[in-house]
Amino acid sequence: MMKDTRWPEIPLLALRGVQLLLGLLCLSMAGNLIDTYSARSFWEFNIVLVCGLFSMLYAAINFGLFYINLLLPLAIVITDAFLVVLWLVAVAGLGDFESRNGIFDENCSAYASSRLRNTCNVIKAAWVFAFFSFLVFCATTALASYVLHKNRKDLRGAKYNSGMDPNGNEMGNGQAVAPVQEQVYPEHNPVAYPQQVYQQQQPQGVPNEGYYPQSPEPVISPPQTPAPNPQQQYEHQQQYAASPPPPPPVNAQEMPTTYR
């Protein structure tokens, strides 16, 4: 059984149940009064009878339409507003009848006849229940108006009956599925950093062209030779001092010529 998801379930069913009960009470009381005053017909009792009958049938129909998913908000607002006016007329008519006959001002227990006492109590109770029915129908009219405002884009229920919510979104399992909104991220413009151009000094005659420097080649340090031993250095000096210096180089042209 699919429920009409446009309506709040608990408030609607509670108010319709109260209307059904009050309609039954007013219907029975109006029937008692009509039977008591059978010698003369009073429209005040007749209008209460009609209101009670309509309220019972209307509440029962609402229960059925709610559970078959066909409770149209626009039709409910119109019907509830009509019944509000009808109950207002019934309350005003009963009040006028009681005022003309002095029932409001008198205590029903003052009547000697039990039938008159019973009639007096029934008239007073009928007015009270009719007034409460008027208030409850005002509440249901306000509720229906709120639901109609939420579904104002779909007054005839065409979108709802086709499985969409008033905004045209698909519904699943009796609930409206929220549309997936595409996330739009702000465009970030790249920050333009100043480009540094490195130049290398070049000899004259060679055009100076900007380029990015290459990583310098690693510098290889020469192997470190161990420091000479002082004793060995001294012996080498003594040996060098003891040996005679080598003769100077002889130039053949400078040598005297020997004649034989």
Secondary structure by P-SEA (a helix, b strand, c coil): cccccccccaaaaaaaaaaaaaaaaaaaaaaaaaaaacccccaaaaaaaaaaaaaaaaaaaaaaaaaaccccaaaaaaaaaaaaaaaaaaaaaaaaaaaaaccccccccccccaaaaaaaaaaaaaaaaaaaaaaaaaaaaaaaaaaaaaaccccccccccccccccccccccccccccbbbbbcccccccccbbbbbbccccccccccccccccccbbbbccccccccaaaaaaaaaaaaacccccccccccccccccc
